[in-house]
Amino acid sequence: MIQEIGSTTRRSIVKWLCVLACLTGLPGFSAAQTPVAPIVHSGIDVLKQTDFKQLDGQRVGLISNHTGVDWQGNETAVLLHQAPNVDLVTLFSPEHGYHGQLDQSQIANDEDKSTGLKIISLYGATRRPTPEMLAEIDTIVFDIQDIGTRFYTYISTMGEAMLAANELGKRFVVLDRPNPIGGLKVAGPMLDPGTESFVGFHPLPIRHGMTIGELAKMFHTELGLTNQLEVIPCRGWDRSMPYDETGQVWINPSPNMRSLTQAFLYPGVGMLETSNLSVGRGTDTPFEVIGAPWIDPVHWAAELRKEPPLGVRFVPIRFVPNSSKYQGETCGGVNIVIVDRSAFEPIELGVVLAVTLQKLYSDEWKAKSANRLLGSKETMQAILDFQPTEMVMKSTTNGLELFLKRRAKFLLY
């Protein structure tokens, strides 16, 4: 019957049958055939919509990993490689490698099967691109999902590459992505001046509330760089949006960052990781559990419940990491359960964990070593001096007001 009517009418009927089938699940049709775009589009989506005009005629070096994809899952590297007006020359990878699966101290160079291009590791012999690596490149493009925490090293890789690009007068383009834990809340402590490292590239609080594009603008200005920087912003992202409101597919940014819950816990639990604690690496729930063989889980959980940070509960547990710190050993500790994300503040969590550990286990806990990620001698000393939670928290706010003023001029959303 459809063949007996006009072609325009026929197309309309077929169109509406497809829509109806997607809604009702009629045989022969699939909702997967009509993909729904997310609320938020990342920088690569915006760049693709302009036919890559910002990279027109450029020889490009791409710093990316498995998180560098558009909203349909197409790799940024493949998209640039296929773009007729772009010459993708080299790929660079950060910590955990191009495929985001390695958890080791050094990562070797590799080759990308999708494009046939060489992948140069920036977490191996060098963490900054050398002049030789950039000789045939006009523009460096950065496209990696960050996690919103000062000591997550992807932003350090970006910063080191920006310095290298500036030295050689190379253009730098950042394809922005949302901050998965939101862009409104900012919490210290600030990184002490002069203590910059690969886990603390720039003077920032632990929870900076910025996107990678905004951080790039801050680095470029505050480090006095003079080369050309361009940020391709996200479309549709609001600072109040955590990742689960963006409509984008979650991709584990690194081997031990396996959920948005862990991303929210990371600024607080992660800041204690360089001490003699297991933060759950080698378990199914990294950063949701924390402990050590010398901790009595029931005793610690009871102490934590006396002054719990808002929005979380503590469950006493024992766990055995199958890799990393305390591999094969039984650890006593707590499982941290977020019950109200809107009220939860991870830095307060980290402080409460530290204060109670110092109170109960000052002989066993090697607290001083935590300052490598904590980054504040003042806050560390307050913990070592058995100061109460409210006093330690007060120390974490020093310098935040100035940071918020610095930050304001670089915000894009």
TADAWO-V485812 format. One record per backbone hydrogen bond with DSSP energy under -1.0 kcal/mol. CO is the residue of the C=O (numbers start at 1). NH is the residue of the N-H. If there is no record, write none. Layout:
co:CO nh:NH
co:CO nh:NH
//
This chain:
co:1 nh:4
co:2 nh:5
co:6 nh:10
co:7 nh:11
co:8 nh:12
co:9 nh:13
co:10 nh:14
co:11 nh:15
co:12 nh:16
co:13 nh:17
co:14 nh:18
co:15 nh:19
co:16 nh:20
co:17 nh:21
co:18 nh:22
co:19 nh:23
co:20 nh:24
co:21 nh:25
co:26 nh:29
co:30 nh:33
co:31 nh:34
co:41 nh:235
co:42 nh:46
co:43 nh:47
co:44 nh:48
co:45 nh:49
co:47 nh:52
co:48 nh:51
co:52 nh:55
co:53 nh:56
co:55 nh:58
co:58 nh:87
co:59 nh:138
co:59 nh:139
co:60 nh:89
co:60 nh:90
co:61 nh:141
co:62 nh:92
co:63 nh:143
co:65 nh:68
co:67 nh:69
co:68 nh:76
co:70 nh:73
co:74 nh:70
co:75 nh:79
co:76 nh:80
co:77 nh:81
co:78 nh:82
co:79 nh:83
co:83 nh:86
co:85 nh:57
co:87 nh:60
co:90 nh:62
co:91 nh:120
co:92 nh:64
co:93 nh:122
co:94 nh:97
co:96 nh:102
co:97 nh:100
co:110 nh:119
co:112 nh:116
co:117 nh:112
co:118 nh:91
co:119 nh:110
co:120 nh:93
co:123 nh:107
co:126 nh:124
co:130 nh:134
co:134 nh:137
co:138 nh:171
co:139 nh:61
co:140 nh:173
co:141 nh:63
co:142 nh:175
co:149 nh:152
co:152 nh:155
co:153 nh:157
co:154 nh:158
co:155 nh:159
co:156 nh:160
co:157 nh:161
co:158 nh:162
co:159 nh:163
co:160 nh:164
co:161 nh:165
co:162 nh:166
co:163 nh:167
co:164 nh:168
co:165 nh:170
co:171 nh:140
co:172 nh:230
co:173 nh:142
co:174 nh:232
co:176 nh:43
co:179 nh:182
co:180 nh:243
co:187 nh:207
co:192 nh:195
co:197 nh:200
co:200 nh:197
co:202 nh:204
co:204 nh:191
co:206 nh:150
co:207 nh:187
co:211 nh:215
co:212 nh:216
co:213 nh:217
co:214 nh:218
co:215 nh:219
co:216 nh:220
co:217 nh:221
co:218 nh:222
co:219 nh:223
co:220 nh:225
co:221 nh:224
co:228 nh:172
co:230 nh:174
co:232 nh:176
co:235 nh:41
co:238 nh:241
co:239 nh:183
co:242 nh:245
co:243 nh:246
co:246 nh:40
co:254 nh:257
co:259 nh:263
co:260 nh:264
co:261 nh:265
co:262 nh:266
co:265 nh:268
co:265 nh:269
co:266 nh:270
co:269 nh:272
co:270 nh:273
co:272 nh:275
co:275 nh:277
co:278 nh:291
co:279 nh:287
co:280 nh:283
co:282 nh:322
co:285 nh:288
co:288 nh:336
co:290 nh:334
co:291 nh:278
co:292 nh:295
co:292 nh:332
co:296 nh:300
co:297 nh:301
co:298 nh:302
co:299 nh:303
co:300 nh:304
co:301 nh:305
co:303 nh:306
co:309 nh:312
co:311 nh:339
co:311 nh:340
co:313 nh:337
co:315 nh:335
co:317 nh:333
co:319 nh:331
co:321 nh:328
co:324 nh:327
co:326 nh:329
co:331 nh:319
co:332 nh:292
co:333 nh:317
co:334 nh:290
co:335 nh:315
co:337 nh:313
co:340 nh:344
co:345 nh:349
co:346 nh:350
co:347 nh:351
co:348 nh:352
co:349 nh:353
co:350 nh:354
co:351 nh:355
co:352 nh:356
co:353 nh:357
co:354 nh:358
co:355 nh:359
co:356 nh:360
co:357 nh:361
co:361 nh:365
co:365 nh:367
co:367 nh:370
co:368 nh:371
co:369 nh:372
co:370 nh:373
co:370 nh:374
co:371 nh:375
co:375 nh:192
co:376 nh:380
co:377 nh:381
co:378 nh:382
co:379 nh:383
co:380 nh:384
co:381 nh:385
co:382 nh:387
co:383 nh:386
co:388 nh:392
co:389 nh:393
co:390 nh:394
co:391 nh:395
co:392 nh:396
co:394 nh:397
co:397 nh:400
co:399 nh:403
co:400 nh:404
co:401 nh:405
co:402 nh:406
co:403 nh:407
co:404 nh:408
co:407 nh:410
co:408 nh:411
//
